[in-house]
Each structure stands twice: as structure tokens, then as C-alpha cells.
Amino acid sequence: GVSLHICQREAVSWRRLVAGLADALRNQGVSVPPPTFDPEASTRFLSVDFGHLDGGAAERALPGCWAAAPLAQRLEETAAWWVGRQRESFEEKAAAAAAAGKRKSRT
């Protein structure tokens, strides 16, 4: 499973989180349709369904290593990381397919 905990000073609604991530992905050149929401559905993320988490404990436990940042900044960083990983994966697969094609043509 996947766990996502939003730990920052800003209170974040599910709608704002998804809309912000969609915007950040669009800024990376990803085609993202407008999000739709079911207000009755559970997100299964405690930090969204029950309220934002206090980042004070993380800041005290990790002095100088972690600090809360504005949501938009963290979403941009996350989108850039994810898009970069997707591009790397695509390029690796394309290189492997090209190498396999060369080997096949030699036989």
C-alpha cells in the first residue's frame, strides 16, 4: 500500500491538494484533465479526511533536515521528481528495445 501524509503549516483540503498537483503536473508538460470530486468519498488519507497534521514533531526530530514549505512548492518539487522518473524509465526501456533490435538484426 501507499501512505501519504501531508505535514505542513497550511490546512489542505482534498480538492486543493488534487487541483494543486494537477497544476504542478501541467507545469511539467503533462496533460491532465480537470479533476472531478465525489464529496462523499473517503480519500483514505488521514491527513486529508481528518485534518492536516502538525509538522512540529518532524521539525523537532529532524532539525535542519526537514522544514515545512508552502504546498505549491512541495507539489512542484513532487511533480518534477515524478515526471523525471517517468522520463528516465521511458528512456531506459527505449534504449533496451533498441539494443535488442540491434542484436536481433545481427542474427
Secondary structure, DSSP 8 states (H G I E B T S, - for coil): ------BSSS---HHHHHHHHHHHHHHTT---------TTS--S-HHHHS--B-THHHHHHSTTT-----HHHHHHHHHHHHHHHHHHHHHHHHHHHHHHHHHHHH-
